[in-house]
Amino acid sequence: MTKEDKKKAYLYCKFRDEQFALYDEYAKRNGMLMKTLLVVNILFYAKEGLTQRDICSRTFQSKQTVNLIIRNLLKEAYVTVEERKENKREKLVKMTDAGRAYCEKTVRHITWAEDTAMSMFTAEEQKQLIDLSRTFTKNLAKLINQETEVTK
C-alpha cells in the first residue's frame, strides 16, 4: 500500500463521514435521531409493514437499537405492531396515519435530495459510483473481520 493509497482512503472516508454528518444534522433539525430517521424512512415506504428483522437488515442496525426505536415510535402512536398471520412469533411493524404525518415531509425531502443528487451523475457515473462503493464495502468488511493485519 502506497502513501497515495492511504491519502485516497482518508479522503473517501472523510466524504463518507461528511455524508453521515449531513444525515445526522438533517435528522436533528427535524426532531429525531439519525437512526430513527433511517427506520421511519423505510417504514414510510413499506405500506404493508416490515418485521423488526427486516428493519435491522435494511438499516444495518442492531436488534436492540431497532427495538428501542420501535418502542419509542409505539409510545407516540406512530407505528403499530401486530402478529403476522403466517408466523405468530414474528411481528409486523406498520406506520400509522399519525406516523406518516409526523415524518412525511422529512422522509420525502431526504428521498428527493438523494434521488436528485444521484440524477446529477450520468448513467455511467451512477453505475461506477455504485459498483465501486459496493466493492469498497465488501473489501472493508473482509479486512475488518479478519483476525490480523496482512502487510505486503
DSSP file (Angstrom, degrees, kcal/mol; ACC not computed):
  #  RESIDUE AA STRUCTURE BP1 BP2  ACC     N-H-->O    O-->H-N    N-H-->O    O-->H-N    TCO  KAPPA ALPHA  PHI   PSI    X-CA   Y-CA   Z-CA
    1    1 A M              0   0    0      0, 0.0     2,-0.1     0, 0.0   151,-0.0   0.000 360.0 360.0 360.0 133.6    0.0    0.0    0.0
    2    2 A T     >  -     0   0    0      1,-0.1     4,-1.9     0, 0.0     5,-0.1  -0.416 360.0-109.5 -94.7 169.5    1.4    3.4   -1.0
    3    3 A K  H  > S+     0   0    0      1,-0.2     4,-2.1     2,-0.2     5,-0.1   0.866 122.3  55.1 -62.1 -37.1    1.2    6.8    0.6
    4    4 A E  H  > S+     0   0    0      2,-0.2     4,-2.4     1,-0.2    -1,-0.2   0.889 104.3  53.4 -64.8 -40.2   -1.2    7.8   -2.2
    5    5 A D  H  > S+     0   0    0      1,-0.2     4,-2.5     2,-0.2    -2,-0.2   0.928 109.7  48.5 -57.9 -46.0   -3.5    4.8   -1.3
    6    6 A K  H  X S+     0   0    0     -4,-1.9     4,-2.3     1,-0.2    -2,-0.2   0.892 110.7  50.6 -63.0 -40.2   -3.6    6.0    2.3
    7    7 A K  H  X S+     0   0    0     -4,-2.1     4,-2.3     2,-0.2    -1,-0.2   0.916 112.2  46.5 -64.1 -43.4   -4.4    9.6    1.2
    8    8 A K  H  X S+     0   0    0     -4,-2.4     4,-2.7     2,-0.2    -2,-0.2   0.872 110.7  52.2 -69.1 -37.1   -7.2    8.4   -1.0
    9    9 A A  H  X S+     0   0    0     -4,-2.5     4,-2.5     2,-0.2     5,-0.2   0.920 110.0  50.0 -62.2 -43.0   -8.6    6.1    1.7
   10   10 A Y  H  X S+     0   0    0     -4,-2.3     4,-2.2     2,-0.2    -2,-0.2   0.931 112.2  47.1 -60.2 -46.4   -8.6    9.1    4.1
   11   11 A L  H  X S+     0   0    0     -4,-2.3     4,-2.3     2,-0.2    -2,-0.2   0.917 112.1  49.3 -63.5 -44.0  -10.4   11.3    1.6
   12   12 A Y  H  X S+     0   0    0     -4,-2.7     4,-2.2     1,-0.2    -1,-0.2   0.936 113.7  45.7 -61.4 -46.2  -13.0    8.6    0.7
   13   13 A C  H  X S+     0   0    0     -4,-2.5     4,-2.6     1,-0.2    -1,-0.2   0.841 109.7  55.6 -67.5 -32.5  -13.7    8.0    4.4
   14   14 A K  H  X S+     0   0    0     -4,-2.2     4,-2.1    -5,-0.2    -1,-0.2   0.915 108.4  47.7 -64.4 -42.5  -13.8   11.8    5.1
   15   15 A F  H  X S+     0   0    0     -4,-2.3     4,-2.1     2,-0.2    -2,-0.2   0.911 111.7  50.7 -63.7 -42.1  -16.5   12.1    2.4
   16   16 A R  H  X S+     0   0    0     -4,-2.2     4,-2.3     1,-0.2    -2,-0.2   0.924 110.8  48.6 -60.2 -45.0  -18.5    9.2    3.9
   17   17 A D  H  X S+     0   0    0     -4,-2.6     4,-2.4     1,-0.2    -1,-0.2   0.866 108.6  54.1 -64.4 -36.0  -18.3   10.8    7.4
   18   18 A E  H  X S+     0   0    0     -4,-2.1     4,-2.1     2,-0.2    -1,-0.2   0.894 107.7  50.4 -64.4 -39.4  -19.4   14.1    5.9
   19   19 A Q  H  X S+     0   0    0     -4,-2.1     4,-2.3     2,-0.2    -2,-0.2   0.935 109.9  49.8 -63.1 -45.6  -22.5   12.3    4.4
   20   20 A F  H  X S+     0   0    0     -4,-2.3     4,-2.8     1,-0.2    -2,-0.2   0.909 110.3  51.0 -58.4 -41.8  -23.2   10.7    7.8
   21   21 A A  H  X S+     0   0    0     -4,-2.4     4,-2.8     2,-0.2     5,-0.2   0.879 107.6  53.0 -64.0 -37.7  -22.9   14.2    9.4
   22   22 A L  H  X S+     0   0    0     -4,-2.1     4,-2.4     2,-0.2    -2,-0.2   0.935 112.1  44.7 -62.0 -45.9  -25.4   15.6    6.8
   23   23 A Y  H  X S+     0   0    0     -4,-2.3     4,-2.7     2,-0.2    -2,-0.2   0.915 114.2  49.8 -63.3 -43.3  -27.9   12.9    7.7
   24   24 A D  H  X S+     0   0    0     -4,-2.8     4,-2.4     2,-0.2    -2,-0.2   0.930 113.2  45.3 -62.5 -46.2  -27.4   13.4   11.4
   25   25 A E  H  X S+     0   0    0     -4,-2.8     4,-2.5     2,-0.2    -1,-0.2   0.905 113.3  50.5 -63.6 -42.9  -27.8   17.1   11.2
   26   26 A Y  H  X S+     0   0    0     -4,-2.4     4,-1.1    -5,-0.2    -2,-0.2   0.919 110.9  48.7 -62.2 -45.0  -30.9   16.8    9.0
   27   27 A A  H ><>S+     0   0    0     -4,-2.7     5,-2.5     1,-0.2     3,-0.7   0.941 112.5  47.8 -61.1 -47.8  -32.5   14.3   11.4
   28   28 A K  H ><5S+     0   0    0     -4,-2.4     3,-2.0     1,-0.3    -2,-0.2   0.901 107.4  56.0 -60.7 -41.7  -31.8   16.6   14.4
   29   29 A R  H 3<5S+     0   0    0     -4,-2.5    -1,-0.3     1,-0.3    -2,-0.2   0.781 109.9  47.9 -60.1 -26.2  -33.2   19.6   12.5
   30   30 A N  T <<5S-     0   0    0     -4,-1.1    -1,-0.3    -3,-0.7    -2,-0.2   0.132 125.4-100.7-104.9  18.9  -36.4   17.6   12.1
   31   31 A G  T < 5S+     0   0    0     -3,-2.0     2,-0.3     1,-0.2    -3,-0.2   0.722  87.0  91.0  78.0  24.7  -36.6   16.5   15.7
   32   32 A M  S   <S-     0   0    0     -5,-2.5    -2,-0.2    -8,-0.1    -1,-0.2  -0.950  74.4-102.2-144.1 166.3  -35.2   13.0   15.5
   33   33 A L     >  -     0   0    0     -2,-0.3     4,-2.2     1,-0.1     3,-0.2  -0.539  37.8-113.6 -82.5 156.1  -32.1   11.0   15.8
   34   34 A M  H  > S+     0   0    0      1,-0.2     4,-2.2     2,-0.2     5,-0.1   0.890 117.0  52.8 -59.0 -41.2  -30.4    9.7   12.6
   35   35 A K  H  > S+     0   0    0      1,-0.2     4,-1.6     2,-0.2    -1,-0.2   0.859 108.8  50.5 -66.1 -33.3  -31.1    6.1   13.4
   36   36 A T  H  > S+     0   0    0     -3,-0.2     4,-3.0     2,-0.2     5,-0.3   0.898 107.1  54.6 -67.4 -40.3  -34.8    6.9   13.9
   37   37 A L  H  X S+     0   0    0     -4,-2.2     4,-2.2     1,-0.2    -2,-0.2   0.912 106.2  52.0 -58.3 -43.0  -34.7    8.7   10.6
   38   38 A L  H  X S+     0   0    0     -4,-2.2     4,-1.6     2,-0.2    -1,-0.2   0.904 112.8  45.3 -60.0 -41.5  -33.4    5.5    8.9
   39   39 A V  H  X S+     0   0    0     -4,-1.6     4,-2.4     2,-0.2     5,-0.2   0.948 114.4  45.2 -70.2 -49.4  -36.2    3.5   10.5
   40   40 A V  H  X S+     0   0    0     -4,-3.0     4,-2.4     1,-0.2    -1,-0.2   0.839 108.4  60.9 -66.0 -28.9  -39.1    5.8    9.7
   41   41 A N  H  X S+     0   0    0     -4,-2.2     4,-1.1    -5,-0.3    -1,-0.2   0.939 110.9  37.2 -61.6 -47.6  -37.7    6.2    6.1
   42   42 A I  H  X S+     0   0    0     -4,-1.6     4,-0.8     1,-0.2    -2,-0.2   0.871 117.1  51.7 -75.9 -33.5  -38.0    2.5    5.3
   43   43 A L  H  < S+     0   0    0     -4,-2.4     3,-0.5     1,-0.2    52,-0.4   0.872 102.7  60.4 -67.4 -35.2  -41.3    2.2    7.2
   44   44 A F  H  < S+     0   0    0     -4,-2.4    -1,-0.2     1,-0.2    -2,-0.2   0.890 112.2  37.9 -58.2 -40.6  -42.8    5.1    5.4
   45   45 A Y  H  < S+     0   0    0     -4,-1.1     2,-1.2    -5,-0.2    -1,-0.2   0.551  98.1  83.5 -90.4  -8.4  -42.4    3.4    2.0
   46   46 A A    ><  +     0   0    0     -4,-0.8     3,-1.9    -3,-0.5    49,-0.3  -0.683  55.5 177.0 -96.5  81.7  -43.3   -0.1    3.3
   47   47 A K  T 3  S+     0   0    0     -2,-1.2    -1,-0.2     1,-0.3     3,-0.1   0.822  79.8  47.6 -56.7 -35.8  -47.1    0.1    3.1
   48   48 A E  T 3  S-     0   0    0      1,-0.2    -1,-0.3    -3,-0.2    -2,-0.1   0.493 115.4-119.7 -85.6  -3.1  -47.6   -3.5    4.2
   49   49 A G    <   -     0   0    0     -3,-1.9     2,-0.3    -6,-0.2    -1,-0.2  -0.152  21.3-112.5  88.7 172.5  -45.2   -3.1    7.1
   50   50 A L  E     -A   93   0A   0     43,-2.1    43,-3.5    -3,-0.1     2,-0.1  -0.971  19.4-112.5-141.7 153.2  -41.9   -4.9    8.0
   51   51 A T  E  >  -A   92   0A   0     -2,-0.3     4,-2.2    41,-0.2    41,-0.2  -0.475  34.9-112.6 -77.7 160.9  -40.7   -7.2   10.6
   52   52 A Q  H  > S+     0   0    0     39,-0.7     4,-2.6     1,-0.2     5,-0.2   0.861 120.8  57.4 -62.5 -33.0  -38.1   -5.9   13.0
   53   53 A R  H  > S+     0   0    0      2,-0.2     4,-2.4     1,-0.2    -1,-0.2   0.921 106.4  48.5 -61.5 -43.8  -35.6   -8.4   11.5
   54   54 A D  H  > S+     0   0    0      2,-0.2     4,-2.2     1,-0.2    -2,-0.2   0.904 110.6  51.0 -61.5 -41.8  -36.3   -6.7    8.1
   55   55 A I  H  X S+     0   0    0     -4,-2.2     4,-2.0     2,-0.2     6,-0.3   0.921 110.0  50.1 -62.9 -43.6  -35.8   -3.3    9.6
   56   56 A C  H  X>S+     0   0    0     -4,-2.6     4,-1.5     1,-0.2     5,-1.1   0.936 112.8  45.6 -58.8 -47.8  -32.5   -4.4   11.1
   57   57 A S  H  <5S+     0   0    0     -4,-2.4    -1,-0.2     1,-0.2    -2,-0.2   0.840 115.5  46.2 -70.2 -31.2  -31.2   -5.8    7.8
   58   58 A R  H  <5S+     0   0    0     -4,-2.2    -1,-0.2    -5,-0.2    -2,-0.2   0.779 122.1  34.6 -81.6 -26.1  -32.2   -2.8    5.8
   59   59 A T  H  <5S-     0   0    0     -4,-2.0    -2,-0.2    -5,-0.2    -1,-0.2   0.498 100.4-128.1-104.9  -5.2  -30.9   -0.2    8.1
   60   60 A F  T  <5 +     0   0    0     -4,-1.5     2,-0.3     1,-0.2    -3,-0.2   0.866  63.1 136.4  59.9  38.1  -27.8   -2.2    9.3
   61   61 A Q      < -     0   0    0     -5,-1.1    -1,-0.2    -6,-0.3    -2,-0.1  -0.797  58.0 -99.7-114.0 158.3  -28.8   -1.6   12.9
   62   62 A S     >  -     0   0    0     -2,-0.3     4,-2.4     1,-0.1     5,-0.2  -0.273  29.6-114.2 -72.2 160.4  -28.8   -4.0   15.9
   63   63 A K  H  > S+     0   0    0      1,-0.2     4,-2.7     2,-0.2     5,-0.2   0.881 117.8  53.4 -59.8 -38.8  -31.9   -5.7   17.1
   64   64 A Q  H  > S+     0   0    0      2,-0.2     4,-2.3     1,-0.2    -1,-0.2   0.918 109.4  46.7 -65.0 -44.0  -31.6   -3.7   20.4
   65   65 A T  H  > S+     0   0    0      2,-0.2     4,-2.3     1,-0.2    -2,-0.2   0.937 114.9  45.9 -63.9 -46.9  -31.4   -0.4   18.6
   66   66 A V  H  X S+     0   0    0     -4,-2.4     4,-2.8     1,-0.2     5,-0.2   0.909 111.5  52.8 -63.6 -41.7  -34.4   -1.1   16.3
   67   67 A N  H  X S+     0   0    0     -4,-2.7     4,-2.5    -5,-0.2    -1,-0.2   0.915 110.0  48.1 -60.4 -43.2  -36.4   -2.5   19.2
   68   68 A L  H  X S+     0   0    0     -4,-2.3     4,-2.2     2,-0.2    -1,-0.2   0.915 112.4  48.4 -63.5 -44.0  -35.8    0.7   21.2
   69   69 A I  H  X S+     0   0    0     -4,-2.3     4,-2.5     2,-0.2    -2,-0.2   0.927 112.2  49.1 -62.7 -44.8  -36.7    2.9   18.2
   70   70 A I  H  X S+     0   0    0     -4,-2.8     4,-2.6     1,-0.2    -2,-0.2   0.913 109.7  51.9 -62.0 -43.4  -39.9    0.9   17.6
   71   71 A R  H  X S+     0   0    0     -4,-2.5     4,-2.2    -5,-0.2    -1,-0.2   0.912 111.3  47.4 -59.6 -42.0  -40.9    1.1   21.3
   72   72 A N  H  X S+     0   0    0     -4,-2.2     4,-1.3     2,-0.2    -2,-0.2   0.901 112.3  48.6 -66.3 -40.3  -40.5    4.9   21.2
   73   73 A L  H  <>S+     0   0    0     -4,-2.5     5,-2.9     1,-0.2     6,-0.7   0.857 109.9  53.4 -67.3 -34.2  -42.5    5.2   18.0
   74   74 A L  H ><5S+     0   0    0     -4,-2.6     3,-1.7     3,-0.2    -2,-0.2   0.916 103.9  55.4 -63.3 -44.4  -45.2    3.0   19.6
   75   75 A K  H 3<5S+     0   0    0     -4,-2.2    -1,-0.2     1,-0.3    -2,-0.2   0.859 110.6  45.4 -56.7 -36.6  -45.4    5.3   22.6
   76   76 A E  T 3<5S-     0   0    0     -4,-1.3    -1,-0.3    -5,-0.1    -2,-0.2   0.445 114.1-120.4 -86.4  -0.6  -46.1    8.2   20.2
   77   77 A A  T < 5S+     0   0    0     -3,-1.7    22,-0.4    -4,-0.2    21,-0.3   0.807  76.7 127.9  62.7  32.4  -48.6    6.1   18.3
   78   78 A Y  S   <S+     0   0    0     -5,-2.9    18,-2.4    20,-0.2     2,-0.3   0.651  72.0  25.1 -88.9 -18.2  -46.6    6.5   15.1
   79   79 A V  E     -B   95   0A   0     -6,-0.7     2,-0.3    16,-0.3    16,-0.2  -0.938  66.0-145.2-137.9 161.8  -46.4    2.7   14.5
   80   80 A T  E     -B   94   0A   0     14,-2.7    14,-2.4    -2,-0.3     2,-0.4  -0.915  10.0-151.5-119.8 155.3  -48.4   -0.4   15.3
   81   81 A V  E     +B   93   0A   0     -2,-0.3     2,-0.3    12,-0.2    12,-0.2  -0.990  23.1 167.8-128.3 122.4  -47.0   -3.8   16.0
   82   82 A E  E     -B   92   0A   0     10,-2.2    10,-4.0    -2,-0.4     2,-0.1  -0.960  38.4 -99.7-135.6 152.8  -49.1   -6.9   15.1
   83   83 A E  E     -B   91   0A   0     -2,-0.3     2,-0.3     8,-0.3     8,-0.2  -0.404  40.0-116.3 -67.3 143.3  -48.5  -10.6   14.9
   84   84 A R        -     0   0    0      6,-2.5     6,-0.1     3,-0.8    -1,-0.1  -0.602  14.6-134.7 -77.6 142.2  -48.1  -12.0   11.4
   85   85 A K  S    S+     0   0    0     -2,-0.3     3,-0.3     1,-0.2    -1,-0.1   0.889 104.5  48.0 -64.0 -39.3  -50.7  -14.4   10.3
   86   86 A E  S    S+     0   0    0      1,-0.3     2,-0.3     2,-0.1    -1,-0.2   0.799 127.7  20.3 -73.4 -29.9  -48.2  -16.9    8.9
   87   87 A N    >   -     0   0    0      3,-0.2     3,-1.4     1,-0.1    -3,-0.8  -0.849  62.5-164.5-147.1 101.8  -45.9  -16.8   11.9
   88   88 A K  T 3  S+     0   0    0     -2,-0.3    -1,-0.1    -3,-0.3    -3,-0.1   0.721  89.5  62.7 -62.9 -22.0  -47.3  -15.6   15.3
   89   89 A R  T 3  S+     0   0    0     -6,-0.1     2,-0.3     2,-0.0    -1,-0.3   0.785  93.3  73.6 -75.8 -25.3  -43.8  -15.2   16.7
   90   90 A E  S <  S-     0   0    0     -3,-1.4    -6,-2.5    -6,-0.1     2,-0.4  -0.701  72.5-152.1 -89.6 140.3  -42.9  -12.5   14.1
   91   91 A K  E     - B   0  83A   0     -2,-0.3   -39,-0.7    -8,-0.2     2,-0.5  -0.913   6.1-139.2-115.5 140.2  -44.4   -9.1   14.5
   92   92 A L  E     -AB  51  82A   0    -10,-4.0   -10,-2.2    -2,-0.4     2,-0.5  -0.837  11.1-151.0 -99.8 128.1  -45.1   -6.7   11.7
   93   93 A V  E     +AB  50  81A   0    -43,-3.5   -43,-2.1    -2,-0.5     2,-0.4  -0.873  19.9 178.7-100.7 125.0  -44.4   -3.0   12.3
   94   94 A K  E     - B   0  80A   0    -14,-2.4   -14,-2.7    -2,-0.5     2,-0.3  -0.962  28.9-117.9-127.7 144.6  -46.6   -0.6   10.3
   95   95 A M  E     - B   0  79A   0    -52,-0.4   -16,-0.3    -2,-0.4     2,-0.1  -0.607  28.7-140.0 -78.7 137.2  -46.7    3.1   10.2
   96   96 A T     >  -     0   0    0    -18,-2.4     4,-2.7    -2,-0.3     5,-0.2  -0.373  29.1-101.9 -85.7 171.8  -49.9    4.7   11.4
   97   97 A D  H  > S+     0   0    0      1,-0.2     4,-2.3     2,-0.2     5,-0.2   0.895 127.0  51.6 -60.2 -39.2  -51.6    7.8    9.8
   98   98 A A  H  > S+     0   0    0    -21,-0.3     4,-2.3     2,-0.2    -1,-0.2   0.895 109.8  49.3 -64.6 -39.1  -50.2    9.8   12.7
   99   99 A G  H  > S+     0   0    0    -22,-0.4     4,-1.9     2,-0.2    -2,-0.2   0.905 110.0  50.4 -65.3 -42.1  -46.7    8.4   12.0
  100  100 A R  H  X S+     0   0    0     -4,-2.7     4,-2.0     1,-0.2    -2,-0.2   0.912 112.2  47.3 -62.8 -41.6  -47.0    9.1    8.3
  101  101 A A  H  < S+     0   0    0     -4,-2.3     4,-0.4     1,-0.2    -1,-0.2   0.892 109.6  55.7 -65.5 -38.7  -48.0   12.7    9.1
  102  102 A Y  H  < S+     0   0    0     -4,-2.3     4,-0.2     1,-0.2    -1,-0.2   0.881 124.9  18.8 -59.6 -41.4  -45.1   13.0   11.6
  103  103 A C  H  X S+     0   0    0     -4,-1.9     4,-3.2    -5,-0.1     5,-0.3   0.479  93.2  99.9-115.0  -2.3  -42.4   12.0    9.1
  104  104 A E  H  X S+     0   0    0     -4,-2.0     4,-3.0     1,-0.2     5,-0.3   0.924  88.4  42.7 -55.9 -52.9  -43.8   12.5    5.6
  105  105 A K  H  > S+     0   0    0     -4,-0.4     4,-2.1     1,-0.2    -1,-0.2   0.924 118.2  46.7 -60.3 -44.7  -42.2   15.9    4.9
  106  106 A T  H  > S+     0   0    0     -4,-0.2     4,-2.1     2,-0.2    -2,-0.2   0.930 116.7  42.8 -62.9 -48.1  -38.8   14.8    6.4
  107  107 A V  H  X S+     0   0    0     -4,-3.2     4,-2.4     1,-0.2     5,-0.2   0.930 114.6  49.0 -68.3 -46.0  -38.8   11.5    4.6
  108  108 A R  H  X S+     0   0    0     -4,-3.0     4,-2.4    -5,-0.3    -1,-0.2   0.885 111.9  50.3 -62.9 -36.8  -39.9   12.8    1.2
  109  109 A H  H  X S+     0   0    0     -4,-2.1     4,-2.6    -5,-0.3    -1,-0.2   0.931 111.5  46.0 -68.0 -44.7  -37.4   15.6    1.3
  110  110 A I  H  X S+     0   0    0     -4,-2.1     4,-2.4     2,-0.2    -2,-0.2   0.896 114.0  49.7 -66.5 -37.3  -34.4   13.4    2.1
  111  111 A T  H  X S+     0   0    0     -4,-2.4     4,-2.8     2,-0.2     5,-0.2   0.919 111.4  48.9 -64.8 -43.3  -35.5   10.9   -0.6
  112  112 A W  H  X S+     0   0    0     -4,-2.4     4,-2.9    -5,-0.2     5,-0.2   0.920 111.3  50.1 -60.5 -44.2  -35.9   13.7   -3.1
  113  113 A A  H  X S+     0   0    0     -4,-2.6     4,-2.5     2,-0.2    -2,-0.2   0.921 113.3  45.4 -63.0 -44.3  -32.4   15.0   -2.2
  114  114 A E  H  X S+     0   0    0     -4,-2.4     4,-2.2     2,-0.2    -2,-0.2   0.942 115.7  46.1 -63.5 -47.8  -30.8   11.6   -2.6
  115  115 A D  H  X S+     0   0    0     -4,-2.8     4,-2.1     1,-0.2    -2,-0.2   0.906 115.0  46.8 -62.4 -42.5  -32.6   10.9   -5.9
  116  116 A T  H  X S+     0   0    0     -4,-2.9     4,-0.8    -5,-0.2    -1,-0.2   0.906 110.0  52.7 -68.2 -42.0  -31.7   14.3   -7.2
  117  117 A A  H >< S+     0   0    0     -4,-2.5     3,-0.7    -5,-0.2    -1,-0.2   0.907 112.0  46.6 -60.0 -41.0  -28.1   14.1   -6.2
  118  118 A M  H >< S+     0   0    0     -4,-2.2     3,-1.9     1,-0.2    -1,-0.2   0.887 105.9  58.9 -67.8 -38.2  -27.8   10.8   -8.0
  119  119 A S  H 3< S+     0   0    0     -4,-2.1    -1,-0.2     1,-0.3    -2,-0.2   0.658  90.3  72.2 -67.7 -13.5  -29.5   12.1  -11.1
  120  120 A M  T << S+     0   0    0     -4,-0.8    -1,-0.3    -3,-0.7     2,-0.3   0.575  89.7  75.1 -77.5  -8.6  -26.8   14.8  -11.4
  121  121 A F  S <  S-     0   0    0     -3,-1.9     2,-0.1    -4,-0.2    -3,-0.0  -0.680  91.7-109.6 -94.7 155.7  -24.5   12.0  -12.5
  122  122 A T     >  -     0   0    0     -2,-0.3     4,-2.6     1,-0.1     5,-0.2  -0.343  37.5-102.1 -71.4 167.2  -24.6   10.4  -15.9
  123  123 A A  H  > S+     0   0    0      1,-0.2     4,-2.2     2,-0.2     5,-0.1   0.896 125.3  49.6 -58.5 -40.9  -25.8    6.8  -16.1
  124  124 A E  H  > S+     0   0    0      2,-0.2     4,-2.5     1,-0.2    -1,-0.2   0.906 110.4  49.5 -66.6 -41.8  -22.2    5.6  -16.4
  125  125 A E  H  > S+     0   0    0      2,-0.2     4,-2.8     1,-0.2    -2,-0.2   0.895 109.6  52.5 -64.0 -39.4  -21.1    7.6  -13.4
  126  126 A Q  H  X S+     0   0    0     -4,-2.6     4,-2.5     2,-0.2     5,-0.2   0.941 110.8  47.0 -59.3 -47.7  -24.0    6.3  -11.4
  127  127 A K  H  X S+     0   0    0     -4,-2.2     4,-3.0     1,-0.2     5,-0.2   0.918 113.2  48.7 -61.2 -44.5  -23.0    2.7  -12.2
  128  128 A Q  H  X S+     0   0    0     -4,-2.5     4,-3.0     2,-0.2     5,-0.3   0.928 111.0  49.9 -62.3 -45.2  -19.4    3.4  -11.4
  129  129 A L  H  X S+     0   0    0     -4,-2.8     4,-2.3     2,-0.2     5,-0.2   0.933 115.3  43.1 -59.1 -47.5  -20.3    5.0   -8.1
  130  130 A I  H  X S+     0   0    0     -4,-2.5     4,-2.5    -5,-0.2    -2,-0.2   0.940 116.5  46.6 -65.1 -48.3  -22.5    2.1   -7.1
  131  131 A D  H  X S+     0   0    0     -4,-3.0     4,-2.3    -5,-0.2    -2,-0.2   0.929 116.1  43.9 -61.7 -46.7  -20.1   -0.6   -8.3
  132  132 A L  H  X S+     0   0    0     -4,-3.0     4,-2.7    -5,-0.2    -1,-0.2   0.888 113.7  50.4 -68.9 -38.5  -17.0    1.0   -6.6
  133  133 A S  H  X S+     0   0    0     -4,-2.3     4,-2.4    -5,-0.3    -1,-0.2   0.908 111.1  49.6 -64.9 -40.6  -18.8    1.7   -3.4
  134  134 A R  H  X S+     0   0    0     -4,-2.5     4,-2.4    -5,-0.2    -2,-0.2   0.929 112.9  46.6 -62.2 -45.8  -20.1   -1.9   -3.3
  135  135 A T  H  X S+     0   0    0     -4,-2.3     4,-2.8     2,-0.2     5,-0.2   0.917 111.7  50.5 -64.3 -43.7  -16.6   -3.3   -3.9
  136  136 A F  H  X S+     0   0    0     -4,-2.7     4,-2.8     1,-0.2    -1,-0.2   0.924 111.6  49.0 -59.2 -44.5  -15.0   -0.9   -1.3
  137  137 A T  H  X S+     0   0    0     -4,-2.4     4,-2.6     2,-0.2    -2,-0.2   0.909 111.9  48.0 -63.8 -43.1  -17.6   -2.0    1.3
  138  138 A K  H  X S+     0   0    0     -4,-2.4     4,-2.3     2,-0.2    -2,-0.2   0.932 114.3  46.6 -62.3 -45.8  -17.0   -5.7    0.6
  139  139 A N  H  X S+     0   0    0     -4,-2.8     4,-2.4     1,-0.2    -2,-0.2   0.921 113.3  49.0 -62.0 -44.1  -13.2   -5.3    0.8
  140  140 A L  H  X S+     0   0    0     -4,-2.8     4,-2.9    -5,-0.2     5,-0.2   0.920 110.7  49.8 -63.4 -44.5  -13.6   -3.3    4.0
  141  141 A A  H  X S+     0   0    0     -4,-2.6     4,-2.2     1,-0.2    -1,-0.2   0.925 111.6  49.0 -60.4 -45.1  -15.9   -5.9    5.6
  142  142 A K  H  X S+     0   0    0     -4,-2.3     4,-0.5     1,-0.2    -1,-0.2   0.922 115.1  44.0 -60.3 -45.3  -13.5   -8.7    4.7
  143  143 A L  H >< S+     0   0    0     -4,-2.4     3,-0.7     1,-0.2    -2,-0.2   0.879 112.8  50.5 -71.3 -38.7  -10.5   -6.8    6.1
  144  144 A I  H 3< S+     0   0    0     -4,-2.9    -1,-0.2     1,-0.2    -2,-0.2   0.891 111.5  49.7 -64.5 -38.1  -12.2   -5.6    9.3
  145  145 A N  H 3< S+     0   0    0     -4,-2.2    -1,-0.2    -5,-0.2     2,-0.2   0.507  88.9  97.7 -85.0  -4.0  -13.4   -9.2   10.0
  146  146 A Q  S << S-     0   0    0     -3,-0.7    -3,-0.0    -4,-0.5     3,-0.0  -0.585  77.1-126.7 -83.7 153.0  -10.1  -10.9    9.6
  147  147 A E  S    S+     0   0    0     -2,-0.2     2,-0.3     1,-0.0    -1,-0.1   0.855  82.6  21.6 -68.2 -39.5   -8.1  -11.6   12.8
  148  148 A T  S    S-     0   0    0     -3,-0.0     2,-0.3     0, 0.0    -2,-0.1  -0.873  82.7 -99.4-131.8 161.1   -4.8   -9.9   11.9
  149  149 A E        -     0   0    0     -2,-0.3     2,-0.6     1,-0.0    -2,-0.0  -0.570  30.0-147.3 -77.3 141.4   -3.4   -7.3    9.5
  150  150 A V        -     0   0    0     -2,-0.3     2,-0.4    -7,-0.0    -1,-0.0  -0.954  16.9-169.9-110.1 122.3   -1.8   -8.6    6.4
  151  151 A T              0   0    0     -2,-0.6    -2,-0.0     1,-0.1     0, 0.0  -0.869 360.0 360.0-113.9 148.6    1.1   -6.4    5.2
  152  152 A K              0   0    0     -2,-0.4    -1,-0.1  -151,-0.0    -2,-0.0   0.399 360.0 360.0-101.0 360.0    2.9   -6.7    1.9
